[in-house]
């Protein structure tokens, strides 16, 4: 059987098993059809047979004792193979059939059978056949009747499947309706003209209507202007979210709403599910808070301006008559008045952003030029902290649509933060790189890093990772919150990476229209089998793997997994113990007992079970749901390259560095050296390396040129002679500068990157 035939058989068996009638008791509906065939065609033997992988099973049987038996060497198997009717007038006299067991042992002489089909593709899953112990034939009208009866059998098989599906859908409908009725948010269903078709009790309570008043009304009755202002019924997307709209109660009262709408298709017509939240109380509290902050800030600004001015005059024009002690006190007062001014300005900026009153003027601009201007503007501040600012990596230009003044505010905040937390004498680097349709701007320092526990709060107002350190360094705790708001108003995103040896804040902005580019995918190197009962989980997992260049197949059942393993080699199996048709643990035991499959690494999706037994079955790794991409990569790395010592490829043209590194790692890994990009590519073509160490300056190019097409499971360590940004892309595991890295730190970093 070739591969195409094997795939056909797999699909045929799936269609059979989907009917869920195999291995079920006899049913009168099928017995009745068998009797009709017997009486109409005057045949003593009638069989409605289902043909499984290795056997046949009679769903109805008249005049024949063997209700189940081997599929091989049967009339029915021939019908399935040819997917066509088979008529044998005298089997004993025909050499093609004379040796069949039914002829030899059961005395069958005459056979007429037609295939029974199922599934969307109409694949043959069984036969309706009539037999006799004497030679005979059927007239054309009798054969036509046999085909008609086969069609009725097919309808009966599909009927139960359809009834089960209807029952399941009905149960889902009941559950969904219970949720629909009980949620606190108001929900309404509108058609493609905006007419209200359905709603839940919360909506009636929110707007003050009763159940008979709303059906047939326009949604504009509840939300004036909603349909026309947003053209929600004509938008190409499937979802709409609006946080600033007004609803009108039956009494005429107007109140603020948050609205989300999603499109669905029913009977080839669009419907919209609209979810409504009454935010009156929340908006009132926000308004009171913002008014209080704004009032206090403005009231503070007036006297503070006078204080700053007076202190400036004294320190400027009248400074000659001051004693050193008096000058020191006045300078302290002036410095703190400046800090208060910054705090008040930040508070007012944040209030303007939240109230929607901060104006943005978008125009074509260049991020590279903006970065250079920001570095120049902040050099004085950096000099006072004995820190250098440097534009490390940047294209010739980085065109965006932006508000130049507001983006300068973003640069200033990120640069001042990096300077404040940098050790004396260090460098804050700025890098601008292109990633698809986005520009990525990174600001990196060499400070002590940000605690991971603070990650969820760092962009919140007044957030401080270490209050004592913030008081020492100065700051309001508002800058990052304002920065995030400005970046997001530019349709961008901001985040950071941090370790004990430094922090990189980065933000992305869309490339100016007309400048987009596409990414290219990598080569497929491995094939994986995903055994998972949940279609949603399987598709998600498959997508994660394909993004990293791993071809994969999906099996929802143990039966399909066995069939796929029989015809296809897999490098790794990802197995959920809960599968649709049985126990994944049994499948795992079978694999370990088959010599040709026993060595395949298995990654288990955790669902409980006997851990000791799983360990005895050589499970490579366990994963928890939902599967974390980093944990998945680590598990694959361990599975695909388990056993033996790790392998390191060091791309370096300095023989002294090579000698030191080789001696440093000789007890840890197998070491290979390449002095050029060309040599490195030859090494990579010859096999997998767990870690690739790159110098950026090589005789024939930049070490980063090797990243394209590199095995997705290989870790990358940049070990360069020049100051290196910590934001060189997602493929870089770590970046170290030779002059700032001790042997101990280098070896520790290598060991960390070699861990699964």
C-alpha positions in Angstrom: 0.0 0.0 0.0 1.6 3.3 -1.1 1.4 6.5 1.0 -1.6 7.9 -1.0 -3.6 4.7 -0.4 -2.6 4.8 3.3 -3.9 8.4 3.7 -7.1 7.3 1.9 -7.5 4.4 4.4 -6.9 6.7 7.4 -9.6 9.1 6.1 -12.0 6.2 5.4 -11.6 4.9 8.9 -12.2 8.3 10.4 -15.4 8.6 8.5 -16.5 5.1 9.8 -15.6 5.9 13.4 -17.3 9.3 13.3 -20.7 7.4 12.8 -20.2 5.9 16.3 -22.1 2.7 15.4 -19.2 0.3 15.3 -19.2 -2.2 18.2 -22.8 -1.3 19.1 -25.7 -3.8 19.6 -28.0 -4.8 16.7 -30.8 -2.3 15.9 -34.2 -3.0 14.6 -34.0 -0.3 11.9 -31.1 -2.1 10.2 -32.6 -5.6 10.8 -35.8 -4.4 9.1 -33.9 -3.2 6.0 -32.1 -6.6 5.9 -35.5 -8.4 5.9 -36.8 -6.2 3.1 -33.7 -7.1 1.0 -34.1 -10.8 1.8 -37.8 -10.8 0.9 -37.6 -8.5 -2.2 -34.6 -10.3 -3.8 -35.5 -13.8 -2.5 -32.1 -14.3 -1.0 -31.4 -16.5 2.0 -28.4 -14.5 3.3 -28.3 -10.7 3.8 -25.4 -8.7 5.5 -25.1 -5.1 6.4 -21.4 -5.0 7.2 -19.1 -2.3 8.6 -15.5 -2.7 7.4 -12.9 -1.6 10.0 -9.1 -1.6 9.7 -8.6 -5.4 10.2 -12.1 -6.8 10.5 -15.7 -6.7 9.3 -18.6 -6.4 11.7 -22.3 -7.1 10.8 -24.7 -4.4 11.8 -27.5 -6.7 10.5 -27.2 -10.3 9.6 -29.7 -12.8 8.2 -28.9 -16.5 7.4 -25.2 -16.1 8.2 -23.6 -17.2 11.5 -20.3 -15.2 11.4 -21.3 -11.7 12.6 -17.7 -10.6 12.8 -14.4 -11.8 11.3 -11.2 -10.9 9.6 -11.5 -8.4 6.8 -8.8 -10.0 4.6 -9.9 -12.3 1.8 -13.6 -11.4 1.9 -16.0 -10.3 -0.8 -16.7 -7.1 1.3 -13.1 -6.1 1.4 -13.0 -6.3 -2.4 -16.1 -4.0 -2.6 -14.3 -1.5 -0.2 -11.1 -1.5 -2.2 -12.8 -0.9 -5.5 -15.5 1.3 -4.0 -17.9 -0.3 -6.5 -20.5 -3.0 -6.7 -19.4 -6.6 -7.0 -21.5 -9.5 -8.5 -20.2 -13.0 -8.5 -22.6 -15.6 -10.2 -20.7 -18.7 -9.3 -17.7 -18.2 -6.9 -16.7 -21.9 -6.8 -16.3 -21.8 -10.6 -14.3 -18.6 -10.7 -10.6 -18.9 -9.9 -10.5 -15.3 -8.6 -12.9 -16.2 -5.8 -12.8 -20.0 -5.3 -10.3 -19.9 -2.5 -12.1 -17.3 -0.4 -12.9 -18.7 3.1 -16.6 -17.9 2.6 -16.7 -20.1 -0.5 -14.6 -22.9 1.0 -16.0 -23.1 4.5 -19.5 -21.5 4.2 -20.5 -22.9 0.8 -21.2 -19.4 -0.7 -21.7 -19.5 -4.4 -23.5 -16.3 -5.3 -22.5 -12.8 -4.0 -23.9 -9.3 -4.8 -22.7 -6.3 -2.8 -22.7 -2.5 -3.0 -20.6 -0.1 -0.9 -22.1 2.0 1.9 -20.7 5.6 2.0 -20.4 8.1 4.8 -18.7 11.5 5.6 -18.4 14.7 3.6 -16.3 12.9 0.9 -18.6 9.9 0.6 -16.0 7.4 1.5 -16.9 3.6 1.6 -17.3 2.4 5.2 -19.3 -0.8 4.7 -21.4 -3.0 2.4 -24.9 -4.1 1.8 -24.7 -7.6 0.3 -26.9 -10.6 -0.5 -25.6 -14.2 -0.9 -26.8 -17.7 -1.8 -25.3 -21.2 -1.6 -26.3 -21.9 -5.2 -25.2 -20.1 -8.4 -27.6 -17.4 -9.6 -27.9 -13.8 -10.8 -29.8 -10.6 -10.3 -31.8 -8.7 -13.0 -31.0 -5.0 -13.6 -34.1 -4.0 -11.7 -33.1 -6.2 -8.8 -29.6 -4.6 -8.7 -31.2 -1.2 -8.8 -33.3 -2.2 -5.8 -30.2 -3.3 -4.0 -28.6 0.2 -4.6 -31.8 1.9 -3.4 -31.8 -0.1 -0.2 -28.1 0.8 0.3 -29.0 4.4 0.1 -31.6 4.0 2.8 -29.0 2.2 5.0 -26.6 5.2 4.5 -29.4 7.6 5.6 -30.0 5.6 8.7 -26.3 5.6 9.6 -26.0 9.3 9.1 -29.3 9.9 11.0 -28.0 8.8 14.4 -24.8 10.9 13.9 -27.0 13.9 13.1 -29.2 13.3 16.0 -26.2 13.2 18.4 -24.9 16.4 16.9 -28.3 18.1 17.3 -28.5 16.9 21.0 -25.0 18.3 21.7 -25.9 21.6 20.0 -29.1 21.9 22.0 -27.2 21.3 25.2 -24.7 24.1 24.2 -27.6 26.4 23.4 -29.1 25.9 26.8 -25.8 26.6 28.5 -25.2 29.7 26.4 -28.7 31.0 27.0 -28.3 30.6 30.7 -25.1 32.7 30.5 -26.9 35.3 28.2 -29.7 35.6 30.8 -27.4 35.9 33.9 -24.6 38.3 32.9 -24.5 41.7 34.5 -23.7 43.5 31.2 -26.5 44.5 28.9 -26.5 42.5 25.7 -28.6 42.9 22.5 -28.6 41.2 19.1 -29.3 43.5 16.2 -29.6 42.6 12.5 -27.8 44.2 9.5 -30.2 47.1 9.6 -29.7 47.8 13.3 -33.0 46.4 14.3 -33.1 44.8 17.8 -33.9 41.1 17.7 -33.0 39.9 21.1 -31.7 41.1 24.5 -31.1 40.0 28.0 -32.7 41.1 31.3 -29.7 43.3 32.3 -30.3 45.4 29.2 -34.0 46.0 30.1 -33.0 47.0 33.6 -30.2 49.3 32.4 -32.5 51.2 30.0 -35.9 50.9 31.9 -37.9 49.1 29.2 -40.0 46.0 29.4 -39.7 42.9 27.3 -42.4 43.8 24.8 -41.3 47.3 23.9 -37.8 46.7 22.3 -38.2 43.9 19.7 -38.4 45.5 16.2 -37.0 48.9 17.5 -33.8 50.4 16.1 -30.7 50.3 18.3 -30.6 54.1 17.9 -33.5 54.3 20.4 -31.1 53.1 23.1 -27.8 54.5 21.7 -28.5 57.6 19.6 -26.0 58.1 16.8 -24.3 54.7 17.3 -25.1 53.2 13.9 -24.5 56.4 11.9 -21.4 57.7 13.7 -19.5 54.4 13.6 -21.1 52.8 10.5 -20.8 49.6 12.5 -22.9 47.7 10.0 -20.6 48.6 7.1 -17.2 48.2 8.7 -15.0 45.4 7.2 -13.7 44.2 10.6 -15.6 41.8 12.9 -15.3 43.8 16.1 -15.8 47.3 17.4 -15.0 48.7 20.8 -16.1 52.2 21.8 -15.4 53.5 25.3 -17.0 57.0 24.8 -20.6 56.8 23.9 -23.9 57.7 25.4 -27.1 55.7 26.0 -30.6 57.1 26.6 -32.9 55.5 29.1 -36.7 55.2 28.6 -37.0 58.2 31.0 -34.9 60.3 28.6 -31.8 60.3 31.0 -28.5 60.2 29.1 -25.6 58.2 30.6 -22.1 57.1 29.5 -21.6 53.7 28.0 -18.7 51.4 27.1 -19.7 49.4 24.0 -18.2 46.4 22.2 -19.8 44.8 19.2 -18.9 41.7 17.2 -20.3 40.4 13.9 -21.7 37.0 13.3 -23.4 35.4 10.3 -26.8 33.6 10.6 -28.7 32.3 7.6 -26.2 34.2 5.3 -27.2 37.5 7.0 -25.0 39.5 9.4 -26.0 39.9 13.0 -24.2 41.9 15.7 -23.8 41.1 19.3 -23.6 44.4 21.2 -22.4 44.4 24.8 -23.1 47.5 26.9 -21.6 48.7 30.2 -23.1 51.6 32.2 -20.0 53.5 33.4 -21.8 56.4 35.0 -20.4 55.9 38.5 -16.9 55.2 37.3 -16.9 58.3 35.1 -18.2 60.4 38.0 -15.4 59.2 40.3 -12.8 59.8 37.6 -14.1 63.3 36.9 -14.0 64.2 40.6 -10.4 62.9 40.9 -9.2 64.6 37.8 -10.8 67.9 38.8 -9.2 67.7 42.2 -5.7 66.9 40.8 -6.0 69.6 38.2 -7.2 72.2 40.7 -4.5 71.4 43.2 -1.8 71.3 40.5 -2.8 74.8 39.1 -3.0 76.2 42.6 0.5 74.9 43.4 2.0 76.1 40.1 1.3 79.9 40.7 3.2 80.2 44.1 5.9 77.8 42.9 6.6 79.9 39.9 7.2 82.9 42.2 9.4 80.8 44.4 11.5 79.6 41.5 11.8 83.1 40.1 12.9 84.6 43.5 15.4 81.9 44.1 16.8 82.4 40.6 17.2 86.1 41.2 19.0 85.6 44.5 21.4 83.0 43.1 22.0 85.1 40.0 22.2 88.8 40.8 22.6 88.7 44.5 24.9 85.7 44.9 28.1 87.7 45.6 26.9 88.6 49.1 26.0 85.0 50.0 28.0 83.0 52.5 28.9 79.4 51.3 26.4 78.0 53.7 23.6 80.3 52.5 24.4 79.5 48.8 24.2 75.8 49.5 20.8 76.1 51.2 19.5 78.3 48.3 20.8 75.9 45.7 19.0 73.0 47.5 15.8 75.0 47.6 16.1 75.8 43.9 16.8 72.2 42.9 13.8 71.0 44.8 11.5 73.7 43.4 12.5 72.4 39.9 11.6 68.9 41.0 8.2 70.1 42.2 7.7 71.9 38.9 8.4 68.7 37.0 6.0 66.8 39.2 3.2 69.3 38.6 3.8 69.3 34.8 3.7 65.5 34.7 0.5 65.5 36.7 -1.1 68.0 34.4 0.1 66.1 31.3 -1.4 62.9 32.6 -4.7 64.6 33.4 -4.8 66.0 29.8 -4.1 62.6 28.3 -6.8 60.8 30.4 -9.4 63.5 29.7 -8.5 63.5 26.0 -7.4 67.1 26.1 -3.7 66.6 25.2 -3.3 67.8 21.6 -1.2 65.8 19.1 0.0 67.2 15.8 1.0 64.3 13.5 3.3 65.0 10.6 6.1 63.1 8.7 9.2 62.9 10.8 12.5 61.0 11.2 13.1 58.9 14.4 16.8 58.9 13.8 16.9 62.7 13.7 14.7 62.9 16.8 17.0 60.5 18.7 20.1 62.6 17.8 18.3 65.8 19.0 17.2 64.1 22.2 20.7 62.9 22.9 22.1 66.4 22.4 19.4 67.9 24.6 20.1 65.5 27.4 23.9 65.5 27.3 24.1 68.2 30.0 22.0 66.0 32.4 24.1 63.0 31.5 27.4 64.9 32.1 26.2 65.8 35.6 25.9 62.1 36.3 29.2 61.2 34.5 27.3 59.0 32.0 27.7 59.0 28.2 24.9 59.0 25.7 25.4 57.3 22.4 23.4 56.4 19.3 24.7 52.8 18.8 22.7 51.3 15.9 20.5 53.2 13.5 19.6 53.3 9.8 20.1 56.4 7.7 16.5 57.4 8.4 13.4 56.0 10.1 10.3 57.7 8.7 7.2 57.7 10.8 4.0 59.8 11.2 4.4 61.4 14.7 4.1 64.4 17.0 7.7 65.6 17.2 7.2 67.5 20.5 5.5 64.5 22.2 8.1 62.0 20.9 10.9 64.2 22.2 9.1 63.9 25.5 9.3 60.1 25.2 13.0 60.2 24.4 13.7 62.6 27.2 12.0 60.4 29.8 13.6 57.2 28.7 17.1 58.8 28.5 16.8 60.5 31.8 15.7 57.3 33.5 18.5 55.4 32.0 21.0 58.0 33.1 19.7 58.2 36.6 20.1 54.4 37.1 23.4 54.0 35.2 26.6 53.5 37.2 29.1 56.3 37.0 31.3 56.2 33.9 29.0 53.9 31.9 27.2 54.5 28.6 23.5 54.7 27.8 23.0 53.4 24.2 20.1 54.1 21.8 19.4 51.7 19.0 16.9 52.0 16.1 16.1 48.9 14.1 13.4 47.9 11.7 11.2 44.8 12.3 8.8 44.2 9.5 6.4 47.1 9.4 7.6 48.6 12.7 10.5 50.7 13.9 11.9 49.6 17.2 13.7 52.2 19.4 15.7 50.8 22.4 17.3 52.7 25.2 19.7 50.5 27.3 21.5 51.1 30.5 23.9 49.0 32.6 22.2 49.6 35.9 21.2 47.0 38.5 17.9 46.1 36.7 14.2 46.2 37.6 12.7 43.5 40.0 10.5 41.1 38.0 7.8 41.5 40.7 7.4 45.1 39.5 6.7 44.2 35.8 2.9 44.5 36.1 3.0 47.9 37.7 5.9 49.7 36.0 3.7 51.7 33.6 1.1 52.7 36.2 0.9 56.2 37.7 3.2 56.9 40.7 4.7 53.4 40.4 8.1 53.0 41.9 10.1 49.8 42.0 12.1 50.9 45.0 10.8 54.0 46.8 14.0 54.6 48.7 16.1 54.4 45.5 13.6 56.7 43.7 13.8 59.3 46.4 17.6 59.1 46.1 17.6 59.4 42.3 14.6 61.8 42.0 11.5 61.3 39.9 7.8 61.5 40.0 6.7 58.0 39.1 4.6 59.4 36.3 7.1 59.6 33.4 6.6 56.0 32.2 2.8 56.3 32.4 2.9 59.4 30.3 5.4 57.8 27.9 3.2 54.8 27.5 0.1 57.0 26.7 2.1 59.0 24.1 3.5 55.9 22.4 0.0 54.3 22.3 -1.5 57.4 20.8 1.0 56.9 18.0 -0.4 53.3 17.5 2.8 52.0 19.1 3.8 49.6 21.9 6.3 50.0 24.8 7.9 47.4 27.0 11.2 46.5 28.6 13.8 43.8 29.2 15.8 43.7 32.4 18.4 41.7 34.2 20.8 42.3 37.1 23.3 43.8 34.6 21.0 46.3 32.9 17.7 47.3 31.5 16.5 48.0 27.9 13.3 50.0 27.4 12.0 49.8 23.8 9.0 51.1 21.9 7.7 50.4 18.4 6.1 52.8 16.0 4.5 51.9 12.6 6.7 52.6 9.5 5.4 55.6 7.6 2.9 54.3 4.9 4.7 53.3 1.8 7.7 51.9 3.6 6.4 48.5 4.7 8.4 45.3 4.2 7.6 41.6 4.7 9.5 39.0 6.7 10.7 35.8 5.2 10.2 32.4 6.9 12.8 29.9 7.8 13.5 26.4 6.5 11.6 23.3 7.9 14.1 21.1 9.8 12.0 18.8 11.9 8.6 17.1 11.9 6.5 16.7 15.0 3.3 14.8 15.8 0.8 16.5 18.1 -1.5 14.1 19.9 -4.2 16.3 21.5 -7.9 15.9 22.0 -8.8 19.6 21.9 -8.9 21.1 18.4 -8.4 24.6 19.8 -5.3 23.6 21.8 -3.9 21.5 18.9 -4.3 24.4 16.4 -2.6 26.9 18.8 0.3 24.5 19.5 0.7 23.8 15.8 0.8 27.5 15.1 3.6 28.1 17.7 5.6 25.2 16.2 5.2 26.4 12.6 6.3 29.9 13.6 9.6 28.4 14.7 10.0 26.3 11.5 8.7 23.0 12.7 6.5 21.0 10.4 3.8 19.1 12.3 0.8 16.9 12.0 -2.2 16.5 14.4 -3.9 13.4 15.7 -7.0 13.8 17.8 -7.2 10.0 18.6 -4.9 7.2 19.5 -6.0 5.3 16.4 -5.0 8.1 14.1 -1.7 8.6 16.0 -0.9 4.9 15.4 -1.7 5.2 11.7 0.4 8.3 11.3 3.3 6.8 13.1 3.1 3.8 10.8 3.6 5.9 7.6 5.6 8.9 8.7 8.8 9.5 10.7 8.5 12.0 13.5 11.4 13.6 15.4 9.3 14.4 18.5 5.8 13.5 19.8 3.8 16.0 21.9 1.3 13.9 23.8 -1.8 14.7 25.8 -2.8 11.7 27.9 -6.5 12.5 27.3 -7.4 11.6 23.7 -10.8 11.2 22.1 -10.9 7.5 21.8 -8.8 6.3 24.7 -5.8 6.5 27.0 -2.7 8.3 25.7 -0.7 6.4 28.3 -1.5 3.1 26.6 -0.2 4.6 23.3 3.0 5.7 25.1 3.5 2.1 26.4 3.0 0.7 22.9 5.6 3.1 21.5 8.2 2.1 24.0 7.7 -1.6 23.1 8.3 -1.1 19.4 12.0 -1.0 18.5 11.5 1.4 15.6 9.5 3.9 17.7 10.9 3.4 21.2 13.6 6.1 20.7 11.2 8.9 19.7 11.3 11.7 22.4 7.9 12.3 24.0 6.9 15.6 25.5 3.9 15.2 27.8 1.1 17.7 28.3 0.4 17.4 32.0 -3.0 16.1 33.1 -2.0 14.2 36.2 -1.1 10.6 36.1 1.4 8.3 37.7 4.7 10.3 37.6 6.9 7.3 38.4 5.4 5.3 35.6 5.8 8.2 33.2 9.4 8.6 34.1 10.0 4.9 33.5 8.5 5.4 30.0 11.3 7.9 29.2 9.2 11.1 29.0 11.5 13.9 28.0 9.6 16.8 29.5 6.2 17.9 30.9 4.3 21.0 29.8 1.4 22.7 31.5 -1.7 24.2 29.8 -1.8 26.8 28.4 1.6 25.9 26.8 4.2 28.7 27.4 6.2 29.3 24.1 9.5 29.5 26.1 8.8 26.3 28.0 7.9 24.6 24.7 11.2 25.7 23.1 13.2 24.5 26.0 11.4 21.1 26.0 12.0 20.7 22.2 15.7 21.7 22.6 16.1 19.0 25.3 14.1 16.4 23.2 15.8 16.9 19.9 19.4 17.2 21.2 19.3 15.0 24.3 22.3 12.8 25.1 26.0 13.6 24.7 27.8 16.9 25.4 26.5 20.2 24.2 28.1 21.7 21.1 29.4 25.2 20.8 30.3 27.0 17.6 32.5 30.1 18.3 32.8 32.5 15.4 35.9 34.6 16.3 39.0 35.7 14.4 41.1 36.6 17.4 43.3 33.6 18.3 43.9 34.7 21.9 40.1 34.9 22.5 39.7 31.5 20.9 42.3 29.9 23.0 41.0 31.3 26.3 37.4 30.4 25.4 38.3 26.8 24.4 40.1 26.2 27.7 37.2 27.8 29.6 34.5 25.5 28.2 36.5 22.3 27.7 34.8 20.6 30.7 31.4 21.9 29.7 30.9 21.4 25.9 32.4 20.3 22.6 34.0 23.4 21.1 34.3 24.3 17.4 35.9 27.4 16.1 35.3 29.4 12.8 37.3 32.5 11.9 35.0 33.8 9.1 31.3 33.8 8.2 32.0 31.4 5.3 33.7 28.8 7.7 30.8 29.3 10.1 28.2 28.5 7.4 30.0 25.3 6.5 30.0 24.2 10.1 26.3 25.0 10.5 25.5 23.1 7.4 27.1 20.0 8.9 25.0 19.8 12.0 23.3 21.3 15.0 25.0 23.5 17.6 23.4 24.1 21.0 25.1 27.5 21.3 26.5 29.9 18.7 29.0 32.6 20.0 29.3 35.5 17.6 31.9 38.3 17.3 30.3 41.2 15.4 33.4 42.3 13.5 34.7 39.5 11.2 36.9 39.6 8.1 34.0 39.0 5.8 31.1 40.7 7.5 29.0 41.1 10.7 28.4 38.0 12.9 24.7 38.8 13.0 24.5 37.9 9.3 24.5 34.3 10.4 21.1 34.6 12.2 19.1 34.2 9.1 18.4 30.5 8.6 20.0 29.5 11.9 18.5 26.4 13.6 15.6 27.8 15.8 16.8 25.7 18.7 20.3 27.1 18.7 20.9 29.7 21.4 23.0 32.8 20.4 25.6 34.6 22.5 27.0 37.9 21.1 30.6 38.2 22.5 32.0 41.3 20.9 34.9 43.7 21.4 32.7 46.8 21.2 30.0 48.1 23.4 27.0 45.9 22.5 23.3 46.8 22.8 21.2 44.3 24.8 18.4 44.7 22.2 19.8 43.0 19.1 16.6 41.0 18.4 14.6 38.1 19.8 17.2 35.5 18.5 19.9 36.9 20.9 20.1 35.0 24.2 22.6 37.4 25.7 25.1 40.0 24.6 28.5 40.6 26.4 31.3 43.0 25.8 34.8 41.4 25.9 36.5 44.2 27.9 33.7 44.1 30.6 33.3 40.4 31.0 35.3 38.2 33.4 36.0 34.6 32.6 33.7 33.6 35.4 30.9 35.7 34.0 31.4 34.4 30.5 31.4 30.7 31.6 28.3 31.3 33.8 26.5 32.9 30.9 27.5 30.0 28.6 26.2 27.4 31.1 22.9 29.3 31.5 22.3 29.4 27.8 23.1 25.7 27.4 20.5 24.8 29.9 17.3 23.2 28.4 
